Amino acid sequence: MANHLTPEELAKELGIDREEVIRVCIQEGVPIYQGKIDKTLFAAQLEALGRKPAASTS
């Protein structure tokens, strides 16, 4: 299973809006490299913000 996903793929997997994914990345400093986001890092940042991802990240 891929660990680096596009904002669209990550939003679909976690059950949130694409715009919210991008907002969290920009606001919290989660890097978007060549259009892809590290799913584990993003999920950890959501947890640090006190928000649980809707889907499992394993």
C-alpha positions, 0 to 999 in steps of 0.5 A, spaced: 500 500 500 502 506 498 504 511 503 505 517 499 498 520 496 495 526 492 491 530 496 485 527 493 487 520 494 488 522 502 482 526 502 478 520 500 482 515 504 481 519 511 474 521 509 475 529 509 475 534 504 481 535 499 481 543 501 482 541 508 487 536 507 491 542 503 489 547 509 492 542 514 498 541 510 500 548 509 498 550 516 501 545 520 507 544 515 506 537 513 510 537 506 507 536 499 513 533 495 511 533 487 504 533 489 504 527 494 503 527 502 506 522 506 500 519 509 503 517 516 506 524 517 499 527 515 495 522 520 500 524 526 499 531 525 491 530 525 492 526 531 496 532 534 491 537 533 486 532 536 482 530 530 482 522 529 482 520 521 476 517 519 480 511 516 485 506 519 492 509 517 495 502 517 
